[in-house]
């Protein structure tokens, strides 16, 4: 049962990420601009920020679906423990 819910949650995260990547203008109208992104990325920075966030969410969803999160965190943070 745990595997089923992990896959469902992963698919939902991937779908939101894909939506955020392809429907950036809609999210920009709903959520507004991000001053930090405009400052760092220049003109059109908010759109780029939303697209990068969407790609990151899609990758995170795939990682959750495949149950690779524990291995990834161990690889990245294992030397700290």
C-alpha positions as CSV (number, residue, x, y, z in Angstrom):
1,X,0.0,0.0,0.0
2,X,2.9,2.4,0.8
3,X,4.3,1.9,-2.8
4,X,0.9,2.9,-4.3
5,X,0.7,6.2,-2.4
6,X,4.4,7.0,-3.1
7,X,3.7,6.5,-6.9
8,X,0.5,8.6,-6.8
9,X,2.2,11.5,-4.9
10,X,5.2,11.3,-7.3
11,X,2.9,11.5,-10.3
12,X,1.0,14.5,-8.8
13,X,4.3,16.3,-8.2
14,X,5.5,15.5,-11.8
15,X,2.2,16.8,-13.2
16,X,2.4,20.1,-11.2
17,X,6.0,20.5,-12.4
18,X,5.1,19.9,-16.0
19,X,2.1,22.3,-15.7
20,X,4.4,24.9,-14.1
21,X,6.9,24.6,-16.9
22,X,4.4,24.8,-19.8
23,X,1.8,27.1,-18.4
24,X,4.2,29.7,-17.0
25,X,2.1,32.7,-18.1
26,X,-0.9,31.4,-16.3
27,X,1.0,31.0,-13.1
28,X,2.6,34.4,-13.5
29,X,-0.9,36.0,-13.7
30,X,-2.1,34.0,-10.7
31,X,1.0,34.2,-8.4
32,X,2.6,37.5,-9.7
33,X,6.2,38.3,-10.3
34,X,9.1,37.3,-8.0
35,X,11.3,40.3,-7.2
36,X,14.2,38.1,-6.3
37,X,14.1,36.4,-9.7
38,X,13.8,39.7,-11.6
39,X,16.8,41.0,-9.7
40,X,19.0,37.9,-10.2
41,X,17.9,36.8,-13.7
42,X,17.1,40.2,-15.2
43,X,14.2,40.9,-17.5
44,X,11.8,38.0,-17.7
45,X,13.5,36.4,-14.7
46,X,10.2,35.4,-13.1
47,X,9.3,33.3,-16.1
48,X,12.6,31.6,-16.0
49,X,12.3,31.0,-12.3
50,X,8.9,29.4,-12.7
51,X,10.2,27.1,-15.5
52,X,13.2,26.1,-13.4
53,X,11.0,25.4,-10.5
54,X,8.7,23.3,-12.7
55,X,11.6,21.2,-14.0
56,X,12.9,20.8,-10.5
57,X,9.5,19.7,-9.2
58,X,9.2,17.2,-12.1
59,X,12.6,15.7,-11.2
60,X,11.7,15.6,-7.5
61,X,8.5,13.7,-8.4
62,X,10.4,11.2,-10.4
63,X,12.8,10.7,-7.5
64,X,9.9,10.2,-5.1
65,X,8.2,7.7,-7.4
66,X,11.3,5.6,-7.8
67,X,12.0,5.7,-4.1
68,X,15.5,7.1,-4.8
69,X,15.2,9.9,-2.3
70,X,16.9,8.0,0.6
71,X,19.8,7.0,-1.6
72,X,20.2,10.5,-3.0
73,X,20.2,12.1,0.5
74,X,22.7,9.5,1.7
75,X,24.9,10.3,-1.2
76,X,24.7,14.1,-0.8
77,X,24.6,14.3,3.0
78,X,26.2,11.0,4.1
79,X,29.5,12.5,5.0
80,X,27.9,15.0,7.4
81,X,26.7,12.3,9.7
